[in-house]
Amino acid sequence: MTAVLELRRVSKTHGSGPTAVHALREIDLTVRGGELVAVMGPSGSGKSTLLTIAGTLEEPTSGSVVITGHDPADLSRNDRARLRRQAIGYVFQDFNLLAGLTAVENVALPLELDGTPVKAARAAAMDVLAKLELTDRAARDPDELSGGERQRVAIARAVVGQRRLLLADEPTGALDSLSGETVMRLLRRSADDGVACVVVTHDARMASWADRVVFLRDGRLADQTVPGPGPESLLTPGDGR
Ligand SMILES: Nc1ncnc2c1ncn2[C@@H]1O[C@H](COP(=O)(O)OP(=O)(O)OP(=O)(O)O)[C@@H](O)[C@H]1O
């Protein structure tokens, strides 16, 4: 499969001088369609920064980002916004579902914003919700759903349409382990359908769903492993193996 996301020597520095924070240092990372990559590392190691830069929500201080062959820095504001809407799906820990819109309206929204007629957008949204076994929750408002259901709706919204890249920041963090497994299974299924998925997680069990785990330490890519048969293989990265 071709590369969907390429980070080339990406660095991000906040501020300057002695108080500068080097959130990322010369990160090289390529994620292909069909691949699920987990990003792990201690608090403050740069995981969220990596995700927001990969999602074009923030610009690197140096280095380049290529998404489906485009460097967002070379695109006009409008084209960058289109790339963001059409090619990239985001799942955040706090879901970000809009209150006052039903589940299906939330999922259809990105398509409608992009000009898909309402009826077609709702039909596509219902298809995705059905895949996530949420058909009977489609007409509910977010506050009438459980945490796990809300997270599945957020994933449905992230994958609706022809997204090539799915970025998830601690998508299982607020969930019990059963709901967390469901979310990881969905991300796995998206990857198996050809989407490039990057998921930040603290949880080695969740990372064991990935094809590859990258470890960040102090903004550097410290290690990469392929999950073994059990999650315990991820618990001691970089231990001299
Ligand atoms: N806007 C900002 N201004 C200054 N420093 C920032 C800013 N955003 C992030 N940082 C710093 O950059 C570093 C990396 O932050 P980031 O949020 O990417 O870490 P993380 O690995 O996601 O952490 P956590 O696991 O706690 O969410 C941290 O030291 C953080 O304090």
PDBQT file of the ligand as one rigid body, heavy atoms in Angstrom, charges set to zero:
ROOT
HETATM    1  N1  LIG A 301       1.238  25.347  23.096  1.00  0.00    +0.000 N 
HETATM    2  C1  LIG A 301       2.281  24.911  23.805  1.00  0.00    +0.000 A 
HETATM    3  N2  LIG A 301       3.160  25.779  24.343  1.00  0.00    +0.000 NA
HETATM    4  C2  LIG A 301       4.235  25.352  25.044  1.00  0.00    +0.000 A 
HETATM    5  N3  LIG A 301       4.515  24.048  25.252  1.00  0.00    +0.000 NA
HETATM    6  C3  LIG A 301       3.668  23.144  24.753  1.00  0.00    +0.000 A 
HETATM    7  C4  LIG A 301       2.512  23.516  24.018  1.00  0.00    +0.000 A 
HETATM    8  N4  LIG A 301       1.861  22.375  23.632  1.00  0.00    +0.000 NA
HETATM    9  C5  LIG A 301       2.587  21.350  24.125  1.00  0.00    +0.000 A 
HETATM   10  N5  LIG A 301       3.668  21.813  24.801  1.00  0.00    +0.000 N 
HETATM   11  C6  LIG A 301       4.714  20.993  25.452  1.00  0.00    +0.000 C 
HETATM   12  O1  LIG A 301       5.220  20.088  24.490  1.00  0.00    +0.000 OA
HETATM   13  C7  LIG A 301       5.535  18.843  25.095  1.00  0.00    +0.000 C 
HETATM   14  C8  LIG A 301       4.790  17.727  24.368  1.00  0.00    +0.000 C 
HETATM   15  O2  LIG A 301       3.384  17.854  24.629  1.00  0.00    +0.000 OA
HETATM   16  P1  LIG A 301       2.316  16.791  24.137  1.00  0.00    +0.000 P 
HETATM   17  O3  LIG A 301       0.973  17.289  24.553  1.00  0.00    +0.000 OA
HETATM   18  O4  LIG A 301       2.548  16.509  22.721  1.00  0.00    +0.000 OA
HETATM   19  O5  LIG A 301       2.729  15.512  25.010  1.00  0.00    +0.000 OA
HETATM   20  P2  LIG A 301       1.965  14.117  25.196  1.00  0.00    +0.000 P 
HETATM   21  O6  LIG A 301       2.995  13.057  25.012  1.00  0.00    +0.000 OA
HETATM   22  O7  LIG A 301       0.768  14.078  24.342  1.00  0.00    +0.000 OA
HETATM   23  O8  LIG A 301       1.542  14.201  26.732  1.00  0.00    +0.000 OA
HETATM   24  P3  LIG A 301       0.298  13.520  27.509  1.00  0.00    +0.000 P 
HETATM   25  O9  LIG A 301       0.524  12.043  27.472  1.00  0.00    +0.000 OA
HETATM   26  O10 LIG A 301       0.439  14.087  28.895  1.00  0.00    +0.000 OA
HETATM   27  O11 LIG A 301      -0.944  13.971  26.819  1.00  0.00    +0.000 OA
HETATM   28  C9  LIG A 301       5.172  18.967  26.568  1.00  0.00    +0.000 C 
HETATM   29  O12 LIG A 301       6.337  19.299  27.270  1.00  0.00    +0.000 OA
HETATM   30  C10 LIG A 301       4.192  20.116  26.585  1.00  0.00    +0.000 C 
HETATM   31  O13 LIG A 301       4.233  20.783  27.833  1.00  0.00    +0.000 OA
ENDROOT
TORSDOF 0
